[in-house]
Amino acid sequence: MLVVGSAREPSRDTAVLELLRRAPHKMNENKSDGSQTLTCVFCRKNDDCPSKYGEKKTKEKWNLTVHYYCLLMSSGIWQRGKEEEGVYGFLIEDIRKEVHRASKLKCCFCKKNGASIGCVAPRCKRSYHFPCGLQRECIFQFTGNFAILRSPCCKNAWFHRDCLQVQAISAGVFFFRCTVCNNSDIFQKEMLRMGIHIPEKDASWELEENAYQELLQHYERCDVQRCCCKEGRDYNAPDSKWEIKRCQCCGSSGTHLACSSLPSWEQNWECLECRGILYNSGGFQKAKKQKLPHANNVGINDCLLEESSPKLSRQSPGAQCKDPVRQGSKFKRDISAIIIDLGFQIKKKKARLYIDKADIWNSALDGFRNQKFNPSYTMEVVYVNENDNFQREHPGSNQEFLSLLMQHLKNSPLFEGSLSKNLSLNSQALKENLYYEAGKMIAISLVHGGPSPGFFSKTLFNCLVYGPETTQPILDDVSDFDVAQIIMRVNAATSVADLNSVMNEFYNYLVLIGCLRLITSLSDKYLLAKDILNYHVIKRVHAPFESFKQGLKTLGVLETIQTYPEAFYDIFCHKPENLSTEILTDLFTVHTLSDAQTLGFWNSYLQAVEGGKSATTMEDILMFATGCNSIPPAGFKPTPSIECLHLDFPIGNKCNNCLALPISNTYKEFQEKMDFAIRSTVRLEKEESSHYVGHEDVLNRDMLL
């Protein structure tokens, strides 16, 4: 496949991305009514399709018509003017020079002149028209499938290019994000790199008048198969048996109380569609169960229909009656005390780690693999930059470093799945012993006061605590779409003949994984589905699991988890609780002699952020002050503090967890200073600590079944 690009800036491989970020995107300005009949001076086409060619701009004064993308990706032109000059900053004289230059170049596809876009390869002399490149599946810095793009933040998530382009134009830069996990920073960077144009404008739905008016309307209709109300399905009589009860999950289906035999309006009710989803995801039973079942009491039907709960067979009967996910403040104190006890192993002798934020993974690996490093020594983090010719060193925060490391580990190819993750099978990572290092990193993070993973699946946690032999995976643990389809096909078989047909279709796969069995009755499908699940989720990753488990034994962490599974379950399998004004107010201590007015502004600012009146988030504030976007299980050390100083902008000292607030005359002035400093700092730090994708690409290419 041809790899093409443009050279409007000195850096060829970033030219298009930079122009996409800097160029203004006013999609309806100066558009001629007869633009449909005017041809682009570059591609000589009169098509007006913004999603494919960008906006079609016509300047009647100069008798000039261009497609925005044809202009933007031409190799011999760049923005020299202001955004209101020429065509979005591209001066008319420059456009004419580029047209003259392109008139001498022949398109390698259509063989016609006017090919203004050159190949990105330095030694390649081929040129082409932008529409010809689209038709022949060429894209700037792209070597994969042209029609389908892979999500950078959610493994196994794929999108059609055309769908993403339409979504980007509709959502704009402020709302364009991954539809699976809602990530915006990593997702937008990758989509820009892959040639998706993201206009700098508000979302189209935000510009519509009364766009959310329908959300104020309640659904009032009985949707059960047989409605018993003589007045009809739309009849609603409050405080009677003919009152409409809406589905507690979707709210878009309803029933009369009498039609579904509901004794009162307070009783929960789900429509058939939501009930099926809850069954498949485990949520239906999860909401009702208080006692966690033993592994031996779980049948194959339950395994396929609901998510298995964490098993507490080693605990006393009294302990099993407690739900480890919802134990309130007592649970938090318990886990904090356990991790603080683990921290007593840390000695005063220091081990220095040289960390490059731009390559957090490899620099951490080098530090932990150093023969002089001892995990029981006190870590001293020093930030360095390999591109710094002066080799300057900057003191770093241990908790910030461990937070960045856990974030990288979550998105690494060592794990698979969208939200709840299991170990993946990666031959290159296994060869380099990276699974062991990952377990070691998690153990070090917990003992040294860093964040917990928060992304483990229940199956992975149960395997660590009780062993793989007593753990039954569920269908949600299968991240491979094809394997999940096979399991669902097997489970959906309605006869022995149907089941044999499925086995014949996937005969080679079943032989390969050792799950081929003799079918004597329809009930054998459950055993077959169970065998496939066990192989794909547990047996297939046996070697990575054993290596990962050995790494987690560092500093006695795995043994402690197995001793107190109900305490560690929540911090390993769930995200930290959302921050609030009350939490941050209690978290930060106030220095004496602080300015009372500024402290009042601080409290008002927290309430405004929590209420969504600012683009800043509570997590941004905590990250600005401490380097962490959540409170570690063992808390912060030292305790975060606030002081009020005469400053132009707030300052966050992450080594001391100290936030200096600027003394201001008015709240508006205080808010503007806080918003600007926090948003700018967090954005720049996210760019500096972006993932080192080179090594991940090598790992991804070596992924095995």
Salt bridges, closest charged atoms under 4 A:
GLU9 OE2 - ARG22 NH2 2.76
GLU18 OE2 - ARG21 NH1 2.99
GLU18 OE1 - ARG22 NH1 3.78
ASP48 OD2 - LYS31 NZ 3.19
GLU83 OE2 - LYS26 NZ 3.57
ASP94 OD2 - ARG80 NE 2.70
GLU98 OE2 - ARG101 NH2 2.55
ASP185 OD2 - LYS686 NZ 3.29
GLU190 OE2 - ARG193 NH2 2.89
ASP223 OD1 - ARG221 NE 3.64
ASP234 OD1 - ARG221 NH1 3.23
GLU270 OE1 - ARG275 NE 3.75
GLU306 OE2 - LYS289 NZ 2.84
ASP334 OD2 - LYS330 NZ 3.29
GLU380 OE2 - ARG352 NH2 3.44
ASP388 OD2 - ARG392 NE 2.99
GLU393 OE1 - ARG352 NH1 3.81
GLU400 OE2 - LYS357 NZ 3.13
GLU400 OE2 - LYS654 NZ 3.26
GLU416 OE2 - ARG540 NH2 2.98
GLU432 OE1 - HIS695 NE2 3.66
GLU437 OE2 - ARG369 NE 3.26
GLU505 OE1 - ARG489 NH2 2.64
ASP531 OD2 - ARG517 NH2 2.75
GLU546 OE1 - LYS549 NZ 3.71
GLU577 OE2 - LYS332 NZ 2.74
GLU669 OE2 - LYS673 NZ 3.05
GLU685 OE2 - LYS654 NZ 2.26
GLU687 OE2 - ARG683 NH1 3.69
GLU696 OE2 - HIS408 NE2 3.77
